[in-house]
Amino acid sequence: MSLADNANQGIVPIKASLGNGQDPRNNLYWGALYGAKTHFKRMSGWTVESATSDNPAVLDSFELTNAASPSAKIRVEAWDGAKQKQAVKAYFQDLRNDGSPNDLVCFAGHNALMDLFLANVPALKSTRNANINRGRKGVVIACQSSPYFEPHHDKLGVESYVMTWGLMAPEAYVLEGILTPWLKGEGSNAARAGAAKQYARYQKIPVRSANRLFGVKT
């Protein structure tokens, strides 16, 4: 999760406290009502346990588990909003890493590739084949993530599990809608439908509009 940052990202400015990318406690994407840490603490069936990181760009983190799949450990990190370029690189580095234990990797926040030109995400043929064989999945919860991130996923042999096709708010209820079917072993369309259902509920928009946003096949 790349924290919202009025000063360092190309976002429409929001309230100063919500848009301080160095203050996870009050940030829109972390400590606010629908921020990652606050939202999952309030949701039945989910457990949030504090975690630490030796990366100075990660300002807070936690380990998330679900009662239905207690063996699955999901690490969620709050990246300094001024370090969004590093956060994007870390996302792709994980997907290039054959030894990573993460079968699902997610980037959430402002679509940094709208501001950052990323000409190529190199991958060894062996890495691409390993990703395909493992069925590794990438998720990008950000505005119009599909045209910016999917070409890089394709080079890496990574399935674009959930992407977006329009402007949106990358809040934590979307992640909840994705993780619930993923933990059940369900496919991309189920995860996209889960994201769309949550988005329609919290944003109070028609489900058909949310389905278009997440590319749900109906």
C-alpha positions as CSV (number, residue, x, y, z in Angstrom):
1,M,0.0,0.0,0.0
2,S,1.6,3.3,-1.1
3,L,0.3,6.0,1.2
4,A,-1.6,8.9,-0.3
5,D,0.6,11.9,-0.6
6,N,-0.5,15.4,-1.8
7,A,3.0,16.7,-2.0
8,N,4.7,13.8,-3.9
9,Q,2.1,12.2,-6.1
10,G,0.0,13.3,-9.0
11,I,-3.3,12.9,-7.1
12,V,-6.2,15.3,-6.8
13,P,-5.4,17.0,-3.5
14,I,-7.2,15.7,-0.4
15,K,-7.5,16.9,3.2
16,A,-4.0,17.6,4.5
17,S,-4.0,15.0,7.3
18,L,-5.3,12.3,4.9
19,G,-2.8,13.2,2.3
20,N,0.3,13.2,4.4
21,G,2.3,10.3,3.0
22,Q,4.6,10.2,6.0
23,D,1.8,9.7,8.6
24,P,0.3,6.3,8.2
25,R,-1.8,6.7,11.4
26,N,-4.0,9.3,9.7
27,N,-3.5,8.5,6.0
28,L,-6.4,7.9,3.7
29,Y,-5.1,4.5,2.6
30,W,-4.0,3.3,6.0
31,G,-5.4,4.8,9.2
32,A,-8.6,6.4,7.9
33,L,-11.9,4.6,8.2
34,Y,-11.4,2.6,5.0
35,G,-7.6,2.5,5.2
36,A,-6.0,-1.0,5.3
37,K,-5.2,-1.2,9.0
38,T,-8.4,0.3,10.3
39,H,-10.7,-1.6,7.9
40,F,-9.4,-5.1,8.6
41,K,-9.4,-4.5,12.3
42,R,-13.1,-3.8,12.1
43,M,-14.0,-6.8,9.9
44,S,-15.2,-10.1,11.5
45,G,-13.1,-13.1,10.6
46,W,-9.9,-11.1,10.0
47,T,-7.0,-10.8,12.4
48,V,-4.4,-8.0,12.3
49,E,-1.1,-8.6,14.0
50,S,1.6,-5.9,14.1
51,A,4.7,-6.7,12.0
52,T,8.1,-5.0,11.6
53,S,10.2,-4.1,8.6
54,D,13.9,-3.1,8.3
55,N,13.0,-1.1,5.1
56,P,13.0,2.6,6.0
57,A,10.5,3.3,3.3
58,V,7.9,1.0,5.0
59,L,6.4,3.1,7.8
60,D,4.1,0.5,9.2
61,S,3.1,-3.1,8.5
62,F,0.9,-5.9,9.7
63,E,0.2,-9.6,9.1
64,L,-3.3,-10.4,8.1
65,T,-5.0,-13.8,8.5
66,N,-8.6,-15.0,7.9
67,A,-10.4,-17.4,10.2
68,A,-11.4,-19.6,7.2
69,S,-7.8,-20.0,6.0
70,P,-5.6,-19.5,9.2
71,S,-2.4,-20.9,7.5
72,A,-2.3,-18.2,4.9
73,K,-0.3,-15.2,6.1
74,I,-0.8,-12.0,4.2
75,R,1.7,-9.2,4.8
76,V,0.4,-5.6,4.3
77,E,2.9,-2.7,4.2
78,A,2.4,1.1,4.4
79,W,5.0,2.6,2.0
80,D,6.1,6.2,2.5
81,G,4.1,8.2,-0.1
82,A,7.3,10.0,-1.2
83,K,8.9,6.6,-2.0
84,Q,6.2,5.4,-4.4
85,K,8.8,4.8,-7.1
86,Q,10.6,2.4,-4.7
87,A,7.2,0.7,-3.9
88,V,6.5,0.0,-7.6
89,K,10.0,-1.4,-8.1
90,A,9.6,-3.6,-5.0
91,Y,6.3,-4.9,-6.5
92,F,8.0,-5.9,-9.7
93,Q,11.1,-7.2,-7.9
94,D,9.0,-9.6,-5.9
95,L,7.4,-10.9,-9.2
96,R,10.9,-11.3,-10.7
97,N,12.1,-13.3,-7.7
98,D,11.9,-17.1,-8.2
99,G,12.5,-17.6,-4.5
100,S,9.7,-15.4,-3.3
101,P,7.0,-17.4,-1.3
102,N,4.3,-14.9,-2.4
103,D,1.9,-16.4,-4.9
104,L,-0.2,-13.2,-4.9
105,V,1.5,-9.8,-4.9
106,C,-0.5,-6.6,-4.8
107,F,0.2,-2.9,-5.3
108,A,-2.4,-0.4,-4.1
109,G,-2.5,3.4,-4.2
110,H,-2.0,6.0,-6.8
111,N,-1.2,4.6,-10.2
112,A,2.5,5.5,-10.1
113,L,3.1,4.4,-13.7
114,M,1.0,7.4,-14.8
115,D,3.9,9.5,-13.4
116,L,6.8,7.1,-13.8
117,F,8.0,5.9,-17.1
118,L,8.9,2.3,-16.8
119,A,10.3,1.2,-20.2
120,N,11.0,-2.5,-19.3
121,V,10.7,-4.9,-16.5
122,P,13.4,-7.5,-17.4
123,A,12.8,-11.1,-16.6
124,L,14.8,-14.2,-17.3
125,K,13.1,-16.9,-19.4
126,S,13.4,-19.2,-16.4
127,T,11.7,-16.7,-14.2
128,R,8.8,-16.2,-16.6
129,N,8.4,-20.0,-16.9
130,A,8.5,-20.4,-13.1
131,N,5.8,-17.8,-12.6
132,I,3.6,-19.4,-15.2
133,N,4.1,-22.9,-13.7
134,R,3.3,-21.5,-10.2
135,G,0.4,-19.5,-11.4
136,R,1.7,-16.4,-9.7
137,K,-0.8,-13.5,-9.6
138,G,-0.5,-9.7,-9.6
139,V,-3.1,-7.3,-8.4
140,V,-3.0,-3.6,-8.9
141,I,-5.7,-1.5,-7.1
142,A,-5.2,1.9,-8.7
143,C,-6.8,4.1,-11.3
144,Q,-6.7,2.5,-14.8
145,S,-4.2,-0.1,-13.8
146,S,-4.8,-2.5,-16.6
147,P,-3.1,-0.6,-19.5
148,Y,-0.2,0.4,-17.4
149,F,0.7,-2.8,-15.5
150,E,-0.6,-5.7,-17.6
151,P,2.0,-5.5,-20.3
152,H,4.7,-5.9,-17.6
153,H,2.8,-8.8,-16.0
154,D,2.7,-10.5,-19.4
155,K,6.5,-10.2,-19.8
156,L,6.9,-11.7,-16.3
157,G,4.5,-14.6,-16.9
158,V,2.2,-13.3,-14.1
159,E,-1.5,-13.5,-14.2
160,S,-3.3,-10.1,-13.9
161,Y,-5.6,-11.4,-11.3
162,V,-7.5,-8.2,-10.6
163,M,-7.0,-4.9,-12.5
164,T,-9.0,-1.8,-13.1
165,W,-10.3,0.0,-16.2
166,G,-11.2,3.4,-14.9
167,L,-10.7,6.0,-12.1
168,M,-11.3,4.6,-8.6
169,A,-10.6,4.8,-4.9
170,P,-8.0,2.2,-3.8
171,E,-9.5,1.6,-0.4
172,A,-9.2,-1.6,1.8
173,Y,-12.7,-3.0,1.2
174,V,-11.6,-3.7,-2.4
175,L,-8.7,-5.8,-1.1
176,E,-11.1,-7.6,1.2
177,G,-13.3,-8.4,-1.8
178,I,-10.3,-9.9,-3.6
179,L,-8.7,-11.8,-0.8
180,T,-11.9,-13.6,0.2
181,P,-12.2,-15.6,-3.1
182,W,-8.5,-15.9,-3.5
183,L,-8.2,-17.7,-0.2
184,K,-10.8,-20.1,-1.4
185,G,-8.8,-20.9,-4.5
186,E,-11.2,-19.2,-6.9
187,G,-10.3,-17.7,-10.2
188,S,-9.8,-14.2,-11.5
189,N,-13.4,-13.5,-12.4
190,A,-14.6,-14.4,-8.9
191,A,-12.0,-12.1,-7.4
192,R,-13.0,-9.3,-9.8
193,A,-16.6,-9.8,-8.9
194,G,-15.7,-9.7,-5.2
195,A,-13.9,-6.4,-5.7
196,A,-16.8,-5.0,-7.7
197,K,-19.4,-6.0,-5.1
198,Q,-17.4,-4.3,-2.3
199,Y,-16.8,-1.2,-4.4
200,A,-20.5,-0.9,-5.3
201,R,-21.5,-1.3,-1.7
202,Y,-19.1,1.2,-0.2
203,Q,-19.2,3.7,-3.0
204,K,-22.9,3.4,-3.4
205,I,-22.9,2.9,-7.1
206,P,-24.6,0.3,-9.3
207,V,-23.0,-3.1,-9.4
208,R,-23.0,-3.0,-13.2
209,S,-20.8,0.1,-13.0
210,A,-18.4,-1.6,-10.6
211,N,-18.3,-4.7,-12.8
212,R,-17.1,-2.6,-15.7
213,L,-14.5,-0.9,-13.5
214,F,-13.0,-4.3,-12.6
215,G,-13.6,-6.1,-15.9
216,V,-16.0,-8.7,-14.5
217,K,-17.2,-11.1,-17.2
218,T,-21.0,-11.4,-17.0
